[in-house]
């Protein structure tokens, strides 16, 4: 019999490492041939404060909040969960309701011969590049009111979407008026799928997520926000107070969202208990020989108990992610508001369970390995990128709880920028790594990888409107690059204030695009949201600039070279043109409303002309046509080109385009 291993890790000074966010999956092998170097600097020591007991006081969140009590027994040999729930539900809308709508997420993993699902037809398994192995499903065995009234007989899977069983409609025996309450009781059996996307098992490791019958979100107007389980675009739910009891063989260790109570042994099983207040979901992981590292990270109110659970052999990865989460948690809390819960759990899955990695739940997220992973940059493929990205999800969408299906840009788009901004803040120009003496900017890595082959559609489109490739390139890449262009043009602090305003005002409020737009208007003004915000979020505008071939002109006053700077696209960024000559460097404005600007230079003295020298515009798919280099002798024609840094970026862009999806 093996009890859970918990290691207390003190908060000690650690070196700050160069970090990177990106999406390339094959390019590292080419980069290793150049010899990737990493810069390092020394961070300051921090002193832990006592961990808070239980969840902190929370602001109003869907009051009066529902209460959900879940019980689960996991059989690791069959990978089945026998569960029951008691759900005290309140009609918080302005209308009487006559029916309930439920999500039955595990039915997304039914094989086509057993009915299939929207998830499979949309290519949901492509999220982790895994085909469906052993299928999963959820069987609801009973559903009743507290007084014994049978609701299962009043329920149907037919909600207008054929060949999909991920939704259930339950007719009520009588309308429930505004403010009315019901206590619902259900029993169910969930067969976990072989790990394929977000949930499932791999060997003896189990990620039990999206695993119970879950009420859909009831909007204030009385409309149920119900939808099938999509391949992209994930969840949307009301906040509730959850309790979770998990029974497993004594050989297994369990970690879950919320605050853990001491486990006990009963009837030859180990029983775990968790409580999570004001969250919109709860998930748990179970496996033999899980080790849990713990640390109390300083926070504005008390401390946050950080827990990193990992399988044998992943000690190095877990320690690195504990350090990284500690630093990133403080950064995110400062930017977007205090983390309001007492506990945050990170699960490092084994390599065999990579299909469930990179997934967020309230107060718990699943990062990634591999076992040798560290906080060092790996050009988009590493555990560091996954760890910080999933941590940022605790704010976007965790604390604001936006509709990830209707507006994934408010979830993945904002999260991607927040994670990349953390690395940029820590590591500056080397935030994307090094090749020799050449540093890679984290945003330039993303720009080079994804923009050359995409013109983004409206980022505020619903997730189901995209195919997989367009979804990734628009939501995960275009949105953060456009936001970073705003930060570099009008100031990073202003963008952080706007997003921080949105995150704080929208906490527990289920905000939508209009609330984000209002936050930007408060910070930048009405002109900005009409000209810039709408160009980004509504139209998906990009901006491509280039310098024409120089034309020589001579007259009585002498000879000169004329170049034309052009802009194409609808992203209205004011830029600059830099002219470097023997006399020094000067910059000319290139206003947002000017599409062509003629630049006149003296060929005897000019050395270089560059459009957007500060690289504000990150939506430009190509940089080389923004630069003209003039040789020292006027008789030699000028050339396109740049220094080593730009040329290395171009090579990097080519490698990324070959290795990307």
C-alpha positions, -999 to +999 in steps of 0.1 A: +000+000+000+014+034-010+001+066+004+003+099-016+037+115-016+036+152-008+068+172-009+068+207+006+090+230-015+102+263+001+102+295-019+138+302-026+158+324-050+158+309-085+175+320-117+151+336-142+154+317-175+147+328-210+113+316-221+093+313-253+059+309-267+053+295-302+035+268-321+062+251-343+064+213-339+092+203-362+116+233-365+135+226-333+156+199-351+168+225-376+175+250-348+195+226-328+219+223-357+227+260-352+232+255-314+205+272-293+218+294-265+199+306-235+204+337-215+199+338-178+196+363-150+191+362-113+157+367-098+149+380-063+141+358-034+105+358-021+092+349+013+062+327+016+032+336+037+009+311+054-016+294+031-052+303+035-075+277+049-104+271+025-115+293-003-112+331+001-142+354+002-156+357-033-175+384-050-210+378-062-210+349-087-244+338-102-261+344-069-278+325-054-252+300-065-261+264-073-247+237-051-234+205-068-224+175-048-207+148-068-196+113-058-175+091-080-160+056-078-132+050-104-124+015-115-089+017-130-092-017-147-123-009-167-117+029-168-153+034-157-167+060-132-198+052-113-212+085-102-240+103-085-249+140-081-272+162-062-278+195-079-296+223-061-306+246-090-321+281-089-338+298-118-318+331-118-334+342-151-362+367-156-386+341-170-402+309-159-386+279-174-403+247-185-373+225-193-337+219-183-308+213-207-278+191-198-244+185-214-234+148-216-199+155-228-185+119-227-209+109-255-187+130-278-164+100-278-189+074-293-175+056-323-193+062-356-208+028-356-225+037-323-238+070-335-207+092-336-209+129-326-205+164-338-171+164-320-158+136-342-173+149-374-156+183-368-123+166-364-120+171-326-095+143-324-071+164-345-066+187-314-040+163-301-033+144-334-048+112-320-074+089-336-102+076-315-092+044-298-114+029-271-146+049-272-162+067-243-198+074-233-221+085-204-251+064-194-276+083-173-293+056-151-316+078-130-328+114-129-354+126-105-366+155-084-359+155-046-395+144-040-390+113-062-406+126-094-390+107-123-374+130-148-356+104-169-388+095-186-394+131-194-359+135-210-348+132-246-315+133-265-333+147-295-326+184-295-325+189-332-289+176-340-289+142-355-262+116-346-251+134-315-259+125-279-240+152-260-272+171-250-302+162-230-335+180-227-356+174-195-392+187-194-403+198-160-436+187-145-445+224-140-428+257-149-402+270-125-407+307-118-379+332-115-362+326-081-376+291-078-354+262-068-352+225-076-331+197-061-321+173-088-307+138-081-290+117-107-269+085-110-247+077-140-219+056-154-191+072-174-169+051-196-137+071-201-123+071-236-087+062-244-070+096-241-078+114-273-087+150-265-091+167-231-102+136-212-095+099-209-070+073-198-036+062-209-024+031-192-030+036-155-032+074-157-067+088-157-078+124-165-114+125-155-128+157-171-161+167-186-173+135-169-207+142-153-241+153-165-238+191-163-265+217-166-261+242-194-257+279-187-291+296-181-289+332-195-306+361-176-333+363-204-343+326-198-325+312-228-304+281-223-269+283-238-269+247-248-248+232-276-231+200-287-196+192-277-175+208-304-141+199-317-131+235-310-147+259-287-152+243-253-174+252-224-198+278-209-214+273-175-228+290-144-207+293-113-216+269-085-203+256-052-189+220-058-181+192-035-165+161-049-159+127-032-137+102-051-133+066-042-104+046-057-083+016-049-057+024-022-029+021-048-041+053-066-035+089-057-061+116-067-058+153-072-086+176-082-098+212-085-106+230-053-093+225-018-084+190-006-095+175+027-075+147+043-081+114+026-093+084+045-094+047+040-128+030+041-138-005+030-105-012+013-107+020-007-091+054-004-117+082-002-107+118-013-128+149-007-125+182-024-145+215-021-145+243-047-166+274-043-177+297-071-163+276-100-180+264-131-165+229-134-145+204-115-121+177-127-097+152-112-067+131-121-059+096-107-029+074-110-006+052-089+026+067-076+017+104-082+040+127-063+027+161-053+051+191-048+036+219-027+045+255-021+028+286-006+030+314-031+026+350-019-007+366-029-025+399-022-048+381+003-029+353+022-012+329+000-020+304-028-012+268-021+005+256-053+004+218-059+022+201-088+013+164-093+035+143-115+042+106-123+075+089-115+105+102-135+090+137-140+106+153-110+126+178-131+096+189-151+075+193-120+101+214-102+106+236-132+068+242-135+064+249-099+090+277-102+074+290-134+039+289-120+050+308-089+065+336-110+037+337-136+010+336-109+022+369-094+025+385-129-011+375-138-025+385-105-009+420-108-021+425-143-056+410-142-067+409-106-059+388-075-063+350-078-093+345-055-089+308-046-067+292-019-054+264-041-041+259-076-032+224-088-010+216-118-010+181-133+020+170-153+008+140-174+030+112-185+041+112-222+015+085-230-013+109-219-002+138-241-037+139-256-051+153-223-023+179-218-027+216-223-062+218-208-076+242-182-102+238-154-110+261-126-082+259-099-066+230-119-048+227-152-030+200-171+003+211-184+027+188-204+060+170-202+082+155-214+100+142-184+131+163-192+112+195-197+124+227-180+115+263-180+139+270-209+125+280-243+120+254-269+104+274-297+068+267-290+070+230-282+079+230-245+062+225-212+069+261-202+047+275-229+019+251-220+022+258-183+020+296-186-008+295-212-030+272-191-023+294-160-035+324-179-067+306-185-075+309-148-084+345-157-095+341-193-119+321-193-119+308-157-127+339-137-147+357-163-165+326-177-171+338-212-189+317-238-160+298-254-181+284-282-196+316-294-165+338-288-133+318-285-112+349-291-122+361-256-107+329-243-078+316-263-070+349-280-066+369-248-049+340-230-023+336-257-014+373-255-013+372-217+011+342-217+033+357-244+034+390-226+047+373-195+076+359-214+082+392-231+082+410-198+107+386-183+131+381-211+127+410-235+143+405-270+154+370-261+118+359-251+117+336-282+152+320-276+186+324-291+206+310-320+242+320-314+241+357-308+208+362-326+178+366-303+142+357-313+113+378-301+085+356-290+059+375-311+081+374-341+083+336-338+045+334-339+043+360-368+068+341-389+052+308-383+015+314-389+007+347-408+023+341-442-004+316-452-035+331-436-058+361-439-077+359-406-115+360-407-134+378-380-119+366-347-153+370-330-167+342-352-181+312-334-157+283-330-177+261-352-173+286-381-136+278-384-118+248-397-090+236-374-062+254-392-080+287-395-091+285-359-056+281-347-041+308-369-068+334-362-076+328-325-043+316-311-020+336-334-036+366-351-054+380-320-023+381-297-002+395-325-027+422-332-029+430-295+009+432-293+008+456-322-015+478-301+009+475-271+039+485-292+021+514-309+002+530-280+021+516-250+021+483-231+009+498-199-023+511-216-031+477-230-025+460-197-049+486-181-076+479-207-074+441-203-070+444-165-101+466-164-120+440-185-108+411-164-117+428-131-150+442-141-160+410-158-150+387-130-178+361-124-200+381-148-198+362-181-188+392-202-189+392-240-174+413-268-193+444-258-177+444-223-142+440-238-150+468-263-162+491-234-130+485-215-109+495-245-131+526-250-126+536-213-088+534-218-083+547-254-115+565-263-143+560-288-121+567-318-099+537-309-127+512-307-142+523-340-109+525-359-087+499-343-106+475-320-133+468-346-106+464-373-090+437-351-119+418-335-146+423-361-128+424-394-096+406-387-075+433-404-039+429-412-013+453-426+014+445-451+040+472-458+068+472-484+094+495-500+095+497-538+125+494-560+144+527-559+142+550-589+171+573-598+163+609-608+188+636-618+182+673-626+200+706-623+200+704-585+216+669-585+207+633-583+184+615-558+168+582-552+130+579-547+114+549-530+077+544-524+066+530-491+032+512-495+007+497-471-020+471-479-046+461-455-071+476-431-052+476-398-047+513-391-014+514-374+007+546-375+042+536-384+076+552-391+102+551-418+138+552-407+166+566-429+201+558-419+228+579-436+264+591-430+249+620-410+230+598-386+194+584-384+161+602-388+126+590-388+096+600-409+060+595-399+040+570-420+004+578-409-023+552-408-044+570-434-015+572-459-013+543-483+017+554-503+046+577-492+074+587-514+108+588-497+136+608-513+172+600-503+207+611-514+223+579-528+258+593-520+251+593-482+221+571-474+229+536-462+196+520-453+158+527-454+135+507-432+097+507-428+085+501-393+119+499-377+104+494-342+085+463-355+052+476-342+032+459-369+031+421-362+005+414-387+029+418-417+036+383-431+069+394-446+097+416-433+124+415-460+105+438-483+105+465-456+142+471-459+165+486-485+203+486-480+225+510-501+261+501-506+288+526-498+294+535-535+266+552-553+275+534-585+264+501-570+226+496-571+209+493-537+197+459-526+170+444-506+182+431-473+191+436-437+215+426-411+222+391-397+192+393-373+167+399-401+183+373-423+182+347-395+145+356-389+138+350-426+155+316-425+136+308-393+104+318-411+112+294-440+119+266-416+087+272-398+066+273-429+080+239-439+074+224-405+040+239-396+006+224-401 
